[in-house]
């Protein structure tokens, strides 16, 4: 029962993390390139005020849930949960050391002006964003597999044992 609850928490938190990053990558990212720079910078700086605590919380719960599942399971499930934990950790590290420093620069640019190489810096932010989105999505998929695969294995083994005794 405890493992089922942990799986539920890990899958839900990692799904929310991947979904939030995915929404940003698919909708916000391309839109940022289509609006005037001053609008993008102002919106980006304001968005990060809310985004920072929400995304840090989502990453913390996703990482803790994945790690707890790693510690509670064995075999293939443990390997998948451990991989998911590493991927969520990678999302955190990319965010902390890639996106966050650039967000701090954008915050300054929003009140002053962007440097001559702003486009290169913003493209680097996009690369970090795609990386953390991909790692979060793969972590989510791995945890979904841990949640779904055991049910299929039980059904298959149940039907095999049922046919063997017939």
C-alpha positions as CSV (number, residue, x, y, z in Angstrom):
1,X,0.0,0.0,0.0
2,X,2.8,2.4,0.9
3,X,4.6,1.7,-2.5
4,X,1.3,2.5,-4.4
5,X,1.0,5.8,-2.6
6,X,4.6,6.7,-3.3
7,X,4.1,5.8,-7.0
8,X,1.1,8.0,-7.1
9,X,2.9,10.9,-5.6
10,X,6.0,10.4,-7.8
11,X,4.0,10.0,-11.0
12,X,1.7,13.0,-10.2
13,X,4.6,15.4,-9.2
14,X,6.8,14.4,-12.1
15,X,3.9,14.7,-14.5
16,X,3.1,18.2,-13.2
17,X,6.8,19.1,-13.6
18,X,7.0,17.8,-17.1
19,X,3.7,19.4,-18.0
20,X,4.7,22.8,-16.7
21,X,8.1,22.7,-18.4
22,X,6.4,21.3,-21.6
23,X,3.8,24.2,-21.6
24,X,6.6,26.7,-21.3
25,X,8.7,25.0,-24.1
26,X,5.8,24.6,-26.5
27,X,3.8,27.7,-25.9
28,X,5.7,30.4,-24.0
29,X,9.1,29.9,-25.6
30,X,8.0,30.4,-29.2
31,X,5.7,33.2,-28.2
32,X,8.6,35.1,-26.5
33,X,10.4,35.2,-29.9
34,X,7.4,36.8,-31.6
35,X,6.7,39.7,-29.3
36,X,8.8,42.9,-29.0
37,X,11.9,42.4,-26.8
38,X,10.8,44.9,-24.1
39,X,7.5,43.0,-23.8
40,X,9.3,39.7,-23.6
41,X,11.8,40.8,-20.9
42,X,9.1,42.4,-18.8
43,X,6.8,39.4,-19.0
44,X,9.7,37.0,-18.4
45,X,10.9,38.8,-15.3
46,X,7.3,38.9,-13.9
47,X,6.7,35.3,-14.8
48,X,9.8,34.2,-12.9
49,X,8.5,35.8,-9.7
50,X,5.7,33.2,-9.6
51,X,7.4,30.4,-11.5
52,X,10.5,30.2,-9.2
53,X,8.7,29.0,-6.0
54,X,6.2,26.8,-7.9
55,X,8.8,25.0,-10.1
56,X,11.2,24.6,-7.2
57,X,8.4,23.0,-5.2
58,X,7.4,20.7,-8.1
59,X,11.0,19.6,-8.6
60,X,11.4,19.0,-4.8
61,X,8.3,16.8,-4.6
62,X,9.1,15.0,-7.9
63,X,12.7,14.3,-6.7
64,X,11.6,13.2,-3.2
65,X,8.8,11.0,-4.6
66,X,11.2,9.4,-7.1
67,X,13.8,8.8,-4.5
68,X,11.3,7.4,-2.1
69,X,10.1,5.0,-4.8
70,X,13.7,4.0,-5.5
71,X,14.2,3.1,-1.8
72,X,10.9,1.2,-1.5
73,X,11.2,-1.0,-4.6
74,X,13.5,-3.7,-6.1
75,X,14.7,-4.9,-9.4
76,X,13.4,-3.2,-12.6
77,X,11.1,-0.8,-10.7
78,X,14.0,0.4,-8.6
79,X,16.2,0.9,-11.7
80,X,13.5,2.9,-13.4
81,X,12.8,5.0,-10.2
82,X,16.5,5.6,-9.7
83,X,16.8,6.8,-13.3
84,X,13.8,9.1,-12.9
85,X,15.4,10.5,-9.7
86,X,18.6,11.3,-11.6
87,X,16.7,12.9,-14.4
88,X,14.7,15.1,-12.0
89,X,18.0,16.0,-10.4
90,X,19.3,16.9,-13.8
91,X,16.3,19.1,-14.4
92,X,17.0,20.9,-11.1
93,X,20.7,21.3,-11.8
94,X,20.0,22.7,-15.3
95,X,17.5,25.1,-13.9
96,X,19.7,26.2,-11.0
97,X,22.9,26.6,-13.0
98,X,21.5,27.3,-16.5
99,X,18.2,29.1,-16.4
100,X,18.3,30.9,-13.1
101,X,21.4,32.9,-13.8
102,X,20.0,34.0,-17.1
103,X,16.7,34.8,-15.4
104,X,18.6,37.2,-13.2
105,X,20.1,38.9,-16.2
106,X,16.7,39.2,-17.9
107,X,15.4,40.8,-14.7
108,X,18.1,43.5,-15.0
109,X,17.5,43.9,-18.7
110,X,13.8,44.5,-18.1
111,X,14.6,47.6,-16.1
112,X,17.6,48.8,-18.2
113,X,18.4,47.4,-21.6
114,X,19.6,44.2,-23.1
115,X,23.2,43.8,-24.2
116,X,24.3,43.4,-27.8
117,X,24.6,39.6,-27.5
118,X,21.1,39.2,-25.9
119,X,19.8,36.9,-28.6
120,X,22.7,34.4,-28.0
121,X,22.0,34.5,-24.3
122,X,18.2,33.9,-24.8
123,X,18.9,31.1,-27.2
124,X,21.1,29.5,-24.5
125,X,18.1,29.9,-22.1
126,X,16.0,28.1,-24.6
127,X,18.5,25.3,-24.8
128,X,18.6,24.9,-21.1
129,X,14.8,25.0,-21.1
130,X,14.5,22.2,-23.7
131,X,17.0,20.1,-21.8
132,X,15.2,20.3,-18.4
133,X,11.9,19.7,-20.2
134,X,13.2,16.6,-21.8
135,X,14.7,15.2,-18.6
136,X,11.5,15.9,-16.7
137,X,9.4,14.2,-19.5
138,X,11.6,11.1,-19.6
139,X,11.5,10.9,-15.8
140,X,7.7,11.0,-16.0
141,X,7.6,8.3,-18.6
142,X,9.8,6.0,-16.6
143,X,7.6,6.5,-13.5
144,X,4.5,5.8,-15.5
145,X,6.1,2.5,-16.7
146,X,6.7,1.6,-13.0
147,X,3.1,2.3,-12.2
148,X,1.6,0.4,-15.2
149,X,4.0,-2.5,-15.9
150,X,3.5,-4.4,-12.6
151,X,-0.2,-4.6,-13.3
152,X,0.4,-6.1,-16.7
153,X,3.0,-8.5,-15.3
154,X,0.5,-9.7,-12.6
155,X,-2.3,-10.2,-15.2
156,X,0.1,-12.1,-17.5
157,X,1.4,-14.3,-14.7
158,X,-2.1,-14.8,-13.4
159,X,-3.4,-15.9,-16.8
160,X,-0.4,-18.2,-17.3
161,X,-0.9,-19.9,-14.0
162,X,-4.6,-20.2,-14.6
163,X,-4.0,-21.9,-17.9
164,X,-1.4,-24.2,-16.5
165,X,-3.7,-25.5,-13.9
166,X,-6.5,-26.2,-16.3
